[in-house]
Amino acid sequence: MSATESKKAAPEAFTEVFHDAMRNYEAALKSGIQLQEESVNLWKDLLTKLGSPDELQAKLESMTADTFPKARERMEEFLETFNRTSKQTIDLFGKTMAIYQATSVTDAQRRMQDLIESSLAALRVNVHSALNTNAKIIASWKELVDRFGPPVK
């Protein structure tokens, strides 16, 4: 390819890149507009299902009476889990460092085995904790949805 051909190819490549960018921008704009339309329709459907303002106020009052204590309980559970996992992490880090302080091969093997067993135990506890938390989140969302409308079949 000669210098003249490469000079001609550069504007063509730039034009192609520009057109690709414009097509992508147009697609993103259309998606944004569609998202806004769907959002408006969802809000419209929700507001029509809520009923009168008095019904809405009653539902909100009952929801806040139950929801705030549950939210506080969930926050306390989160803090307990966070503290527990922080202590586990510090403990596992200490056990990792202890391996380097072993005085013999058998001592290092014993410390390594203890680290592995502790890591697996912590993993098991954390997985169960995550599963329980997810189940509570799903139950809370289901309860919230049930309050604001008839159950979905």
C-alpha angles and dihedrals in degrees: 000000000000126000091255092053092048090051089053092046093053096063090044091052090047091049091050092049090047092051091048090051091049091050091049091048090049092050091048091048092051090048091050092050091048090050091052091049092050091047092052090049092050092050091046091052092046094049092048091051094050094072125205124001089251091055090048092050091049091050092048093048093050090045093052091046089057102027102055095054090046091048090051090049091050090049091052090049089050092051091049090050092046092050092046094050091045090054090046091051092050091047092049091047090052091050090049091053091046090062089067090053094057115130097206141018093255090049090051091048091050091049091047091051090049090050092050093047092047091048092051092047091050090048091051092050092046093049091051090047091051091048092050092047092050091049090052091048092051092047091050092050091047090051091049093049091047090055095054099046148356116296115272114246 
